[in-house]
Amino acid sequence: MPTILTLSVDRSTLAGNPDSHALDTFADYRFEDPFLLAEALHAFGDDPPPRNINNQVVVDGNKRLAWVGDSVIDLILRSQCYYGPQSRGKASEGWYRSMTENKWLGGLGFAFQIDDHWIVSAWKRSVDLDNRQMTDTVEALIGAVWLDSVGNAEEVARIMCVMGLICPAEHRGPIRPPMVAESENALLVKIVRRHTII
């Protein structure tokens, strides 16, 4: 599966001049603030001292963006299934639970080769970066788009759809809810085959 990140320069310089990152994209989303992308790709625990990205002190890698992204993923998926026939309890125990668990989110990140773009120090490269850190990175990327787009739920839902993070059609019901990308039918194949991605 191809990567969905395009970086115009080497990842080690992501926190430099924002003008040099005009071509940086995540699922064809172009960041107004490339420093959010840099923070999202900065693995937690990488730098013991705080890191300064665009005059923002980042003390825990991408964890703060992951915190935002986790909530956004919940919001989008729950909004999509609101109109569907399935009860909240069944959704929580079924597709929703499996789609939001670390194994699935981390597996998506590795399948899309996001780890090729992690910003890590030399000492951290010698340590295996695990599924939990990839889950944080996927959540952080979603959080970065949410903040950069000033809460544009349609744009975030489109990106989630590209990644295979979408409420399955049979759980959305006959009414087309907001926050479902137009290209969903082709991309739902990824959800059906998710066991082959992980």
C-alpha positions in Angstrom: 0.0 0.0 0.0 1.5 3.4 -1.0 2.3 6.1 1.6 -0.2 8.9 2.0 2.4 11.3 3.2 4.3 13.5 0.8 7.2 15.5 2.2 9.0 18.1 0.1 12.2 17.9 2.1 14.0 15.5 4.4 12.0 14.8 7.6 14.8 15.9 9.8 14.3 19.5 8.6 10.5 19.5 9.0 10.7 21.9 12.0 12.7 24.5 10.0 11.4 27.1 7.6 7.7 26.7 6.8 8.1 28.1 3.3 10.2 25.0 2.4 7.2 22.8 3.1 4.7 24.1 0.6 4.4 20.6 -1.0 4.0 18.7 2.3 0.7 16.8 2.2 -1.2 14.1 4.2 -3.8 12.3 2.0 -3.7 15.3 -0.4 -4.4 17.8 2.5 -1.9 20.7 2.3 -1.1 22.1 5.7 -1.4 25.8 6.3 0.9 25.3 9.3 3.5 22.7 8.4 4.7 22.7 12.0 1.6 20.8 13.0 2.7 18.0 10.6 6.2 18.1 12.1 4.8 17.7 15.6 2.5 14.8 14.5 5.4 12.9 13.1 7.6 13.5 16.1 7.5 10.1 18.0 6.7 10.3 21.7 9.7 9.9 23.9 12.2 10.8 21.2 13.8 13.8 22.8 14.2 13.9 26.6 14.4 17.7 26.6 11.5 19.8 25.3 11.6 20.5 21.6 10.7 23.9 20.1 8.5 23.7 17.0 7.4 27.1 15.7 7.8 28.7 19.1 5.6 25.9 20.6 7.4 23.9 23.3 6.6 20.2 22.5 7.4 18.3 25.7 5.9 14.9 24.8 6.4 14.3 21.1 3.1 13.9 19.3 1.0 12.9 22.4 -0.9 16.2 22.7 -2.0 16.0 19.0 -2.8 12.3 19.5 -5.1 13.3 22.4 -6.9 15.7 20.1 -7.0 13.2 17.2 -8.4 10.4 19.3 -11.4 12.6 20.2 -11.8 13.7 16.6 -11.9 10.1 15.3 -14.5 9.3 17.9 -16.6 12.3 16.9 -16.5 11.6 13.2 -17.2 7.9 13.5 -20.0 8.4 16.0 -21.6 11.1 13.9 -21.5 8.9 10.8 -23.3 6.0 12.6 -25.9 8.2 14.3 -28.5 7.7 11.5 -27.8 3.9 11.2 -30.0 1.1 12.5 -27.5 -0.3 15.0 -27.8 0.5 18.7 -25.0 2.4 20.4 -24.1 -0.7 22.4 -23.8 -3.0 19.4 -21.7 -0.5 17.5 -19.5 0.0 20.5 -18.9 -3.7 20.8 -18.7 -4.3 17.1 -17.2 -2.4 14.2 -16.5 0.8 16.2 -14.5 -1.0 18.9 -12.4 -2.9 16.4 -11.8 0.2 14.2 -10.6 2.4 17.1 -8.4 -0.1 18.9 -4.6 0.3 18.8 -4.0 -2.8 16.8 -6.2 -1.5 13.9 -5.0 2.2 14.0 -1.4 1.2 14.3 -1.7 -1.4 11.5 -3.1 1.3 9.2 -0.2 3.6 9.9 2.3 0.8 9.1 0.4 -0.2 6.0 0.5 3.3 4.7 4.2 3.5 5.5 3.9 6.5 7.9 6.8 5.1 9.8 9.0 6.1 6.9 8.4 9.7 7.9 8.7 9.5 11.7 11.0 12.2 13.1 13.3 10.3 15.5 16.7 10.9 16.9 19.7 8.6 16.2 19.4 6.8 19.6 15.6 6.2 19.0 16.2 4.8 15.6 18.1 1.9 17.2 14.9 1.0 19.2 11.9 -0.6 17.6 9.1 1.8 17.3 6.0 -0.1 18.2 2.3 -0.3 17.4 1.3 2.0 20.2 3.6 4.8 18.9 2.2 4.3 15.4 -1.4 4.5 16.9 -0.3 7.8 18.5 1.0 9.0 15.2 -2.1 8.2 13.2 -4.2 9.9 15.9 -1.8 12.9 15.9 -2.0 13.3 12.1 -5.8 13.4 12.4 -5.5 15.9 15.2 -3.1 18.0 13.2 -5.5 18.2 10.3 -8.4 19.1 12.6 -6.5 21.9 14.2 -4.9 23.1 10.9 -8.3 23.1 9.1 -9.9 24.9 12.1 -12.3 22.0 12.8 -13.3 21.2 9.2 -15.1 17.9 9.9 -15.7 17.2 6.2 -12.0 17.4 5.4 -11.1 15.2 8.4 -13.7 12.7 7.4 -12.4 12.6 3.9 -8.9 11.8 5.1 -10.2 9.2 7.6 -12.1 7.6 4.6 -8.8 7.5 2.6 -7.3 5.6 5.6 -10.3 3.2 5.9 -11.6 4.9 9.0 -15.3 5.2 8.2 -18.5 3.8 9.6 -19.5 0.8 7.4 -22.4 1.6 5.0 -24.7 -1.0 6.6 -24.5 0.8 9.9 -25.2 4.3 8.5 -28.7 3.6 7.4 -30.6 4.9 4.4 -30.1 8.6 5.2 -26.7 9.9 4.0 -25.2 11.5 7.0 -22.8 14.4 7.0 -19.1 13.7 7.2 -18.9 10.8 4.7 -16.5 11.3 1.8 -17.8 10.9 -1.7 -15.2 8.3 -2.6 -16.3 6.0 0.2 -17.5 3.0 -1.8 -14.1 2.3 -3.4 -12.4 2.9 -0.1 -14.6 0.6 2.0 -12.8 -2.3 0.4 -9.9 -1.5 2.7 -12.2 -1.9 5.7 -13.5 -5.2 4.5 -10.0 -6.5 4.0 -8.6 -4.9 7.2 -7.4 -8.3 8.6 -4.9 -8.4 5.7 -3.6 -4.9 6.5 -2.7 -5.7 10.2 
